[in-house]
Amino acid sequence: MNKWKFNFQLNGISIAILLSVFLSGCLDVSNINQIDIINSDAEYAIPLINSKLTIETVLSDQIENAGISYDEDGLTVVSYSADVIKKRSYDVFKPIVFPGPLPFTDSVTTIRFDLIDNYNVEKGTIRGDSIRFGFTSPFDEEISLEIHIQEFSKNGQPFIKNIIIPANGSIVTPLYSIRGWDFVSPQNELSFIYDARKQNGTRVLLEDSYFEFTYFVFDFVQGFLGKNTQKLYDHQIEVDIFDLWESGMLEFENPRIQVDLDNSFGFPVKAIINHFDVTDLNGNVVPLESTLFNEELFFDYPSLNEIGEVKSSSFVFDKDNSNFATAFNQRIVEVSYDVDAQANPANDPNEIGFFLFDSYYLLNVAVELPMRFKADAFQLADHYPIDSIPVEFDLVSEFELKTYIENLFPVDSYVQVYFEDENGVFIDSLFTDGEKHFPGAIQNGDGSTTAVEASTPFYLSYSAERKNILKQIRKIYPRVRLSTQNNDGEWTSIYKDQGLGIKMGLKFKLN
C-alpha cells in the first residue's frame, strides 16, 4: 500500500501526545510506520485504500460461480461452467460378470464376446481378475491333466496349467491370475481346452468339469465394440452476471456457449443433444436454436497408432449460428442442457477401434461472456474491510478523509463510495449529493487506458460531532455504475487491468 511520506520533525509536545496514543492500546504498534507526519502542527495521515476496482476483483468478491480469463488480445471473458462430466471406460464398458461356473461340454469349450456384450474382439490385454477350474474323475487311477486357453499368452508363453486328479477324486484348482495376459482372437472367441489322460496315455473325458472367472475386465481391447449411448445427465449452469444490473439497457455483443470434450476412446463419438434451454429473469424458458443442430456433431478420437493419446474437440453456440445472444440479452439466469455421448453411431463392425482401462470422456459446457457490451446501469462494487481506525478518538480534534479517484474504464462511470458498520448498514457516503460522474478513459491501442481527467482529491470531514460515525466504519464500499450512452452506439470492450483507481487516507489532528 502506498503511503504519503513527509520529513518533518515532531516537537516535544507532539511526541508526548502521540506516545499517549500508542500507550492507550488503540493503535497497533506494528503499523506505526503507516502513520505519517503531515506538518509540525501535529497533523498525521493513515492510508486506508490503494487499490483498483476491476471486473476481476468484483466478480471474485461477489459472484461465486464465475471465472475470469482473458483472450489473446487481453479482452476480459467472464465464464460460468457446470460440473465437469467424466465417464471412464468402466462406466462405459462394464466388467463381464459370469453368472457362475461355465461347464465344459466337451474337452473344448468356447465363449464368444459378441454373445456376452456385443464385442467383436480382435486382440487385447486382460486387466483382471482370475480363473479357476474344477474336475471330477470316475477313474480308479490318477489322471494327468493339461489345461490350455488357446488365445492367451504372456511374454510369448501360452497359458498352460498341469495338474493331477487323484483316483475317483475331485479337484478345484487355485485361482490363477489372468492380469496382464494378452490375447489374440481372430474368431472373436476364447477357447478353453483340457487334455486328460490315464497313466497309459489314453485320453478321457471327465465328469463335472468347469471353469469359473471371478470377473473379466479388459486393460486394453481392440475391435468393434458396439454402438453404445452414455447418458451424461441433465445439468444446469447458473448465470448471475445480471445481479450487477439495476435497470435500463445491458446488452452483450457475442455471449456464447462452448462445449468441449476430451476423448481418449479410440472410436467415433457423436454428441446427442436432447435439449438445450435458456431461462430468463422472468422465468421464461427459451429453447436454444442453432444451425449446428442440423448437423451431426462428432468428437475427435485417437486412431490405432495414437493409443494413449487424448483428442480434444469443441463446438460453440454464438450469435452467428444460434439464437443464444438474443436469448442471453433477455437477462438469462440459467442454461440447462442434456447431452449424451454415443459410441460407434454407425454401428459398423468393420470400424475397428479400441479402449484402455484408463480411457475416458471429459465433457465441459460453459457460458462465456466476452466483455464487449452496451449499458446504462451496469454496476460494479467491492468491499474493503477495516478492522478499526487505529487512533484514540478522544485525543483527536477532527478527522478528514482524503480520496483520489481515477476512472480507467473506457466508459463513463458514476461513482459513489459508501461506508458500512459491522452489520453492513450504510452509515455515510463520500459524495453527499449522490453519484459523481467520471468521463470514460481514452482507449489505447494496446488495451490500456489513459484517464481523461487528472485525479483530484475529494475531502470528507469528521468534526467532533461526527467522530462517532467514523468510529463505526468497518467496510468501505465503492460502487461504480458504467454507462455507454456517450459512446455513439459502439460496443465497449473491457480489457485486463482496466478499472477504477481508488486511493484513500485519513488525516487527523491531536488535541
C-alpha positions, 0 to 999 in steps of 0.5 A: 500500500502506498503511503504519503511520506513527509520529513518533518520533525515532531516537537516535544509536545507532539511526541508526548501526545502521540506516545499517549496514543500508542500507550492507550492500546488503540493503535497497533504498534506494528503499523506505526510506520503507516502513520505519517507526519503531515506538518509540525502542527501535529497533523498525521495521515493513515492510508486506508485504500490503494487499490483498483476496482476491476471486473476481476476483483468484483466478480471474485468478491461477489459472484461465486460461480464465475471465472475470469480469463482473458483472450489473446488480445487481453479482452476480459471473458467472464465464464460460468461452467457446470460440473465437469462430466467424466465417464471412464471406460468402466462406466462405459464398458462394464466388467463381464460378470459370469453368472457362475461356473461355465461347464465344459461340454466337451474337452473344448469349450468356447465363449464368444464376446459378441454373445456376452456384450456385443464385442467383436474382439480382435486382440487385447490385454486382460486387466483382471481378475482370475480363473479357476477350474474344477474336475471330477474323475470316475477313474480308479487311477490318477489322471494327468491333466493339461489345461490350455486357453488357446488365445492367451499368452504372456511374454510369448508363453501360452497359458498352460496349467498341469495338474493331477486328479487323484483316483475317483477324486475331485479337484478345484484348482487355485485361482490363477491370475489372468492380469496382464495376459494378452490375447489374440482372437481372430474368431472373436472367441476364447477357447478353453481346452483340457487334455486328460489322460490315464497313466497309459496315455489314453485320453478321457473325458471327465465328469463335472468339469468347469471353469469359473472367472471371478470377473473379466475386465479388459486393460486394453481391447481392440475391435468393434465394440458396439454402438453404445449411448452414455447418458451424461445427465441433465445439468444446469449452469447458473448465470448471475452476471445480471445481479450487477444490473439495476435497470435500463439497457445491458446488452452483450455483443457475442455471449456464447456457449462452448462445449468441449470434450476430451476423448481418449476412446479410440472410436467415433463419438457423436454428441446427442443433444436432447435439449438445450434451454435458456431461462430468463429473469422472468422465468421464461424458458427459451429453447436454444436454436442453432444451425449446428443442430442440423448437423451431426456433431462428432468428437475427435478420437485417437486412431490405432497408432495414437493409443494413449493419446487424448483428442480434444474437440469443441463446438460453440453456440454464438450469435452467428449460428444460434439464437443464444445472444438474443436469448442471453440479452433477455437477462438469462439466469440459467442454461440447462442442457442434456447431452449424451455421448454415443459410441460407434453411431454407425454401428459398423463392425468393420470400424475397428477401434479400441479402449484402455482401462484408463480411457475416458470422456471429459465433457465441459459446457460453459457460458462465456461472456466476452466483455464487449457490451452496451449499458446504462446501469451496469454496476460494479462494487467491492468491499474493503474491510477495516478492522478499526481506525487505529487512533484514540478518538478522544485525543483527536480534534477532527478527522478528514478523509482524503480520496483520489479517484481515477476512472480507467474504464473506457466508459463513463462511470458514476461513482459513489463510495459508501461506508458500512458498520459491522452489520453492513448498514450504510452509515455515510457516503463520500459524495453527499449529493449522490453519484459523481460522474467520471468521463470514460478513459481514452482507449489505447491501442494496446488495451490500456487506458489513459484517464481523461481527467487528472485525479483530484482529491475529494475531502470528507470531514469528521468534526467532533460531532461526527467522530462517532460515525467514523468510529463505526466504519468497518467496510468501505464500499465503492460502487461504480455504475458504467454507462455507454450512452456517450459512446455513439452506439459502439460496443465497449470492450473491457480489457485486463487491468482496466478499472477504477483507481481508488486511493484513500487516507485519513488525516487527523489532528491531536488535541 
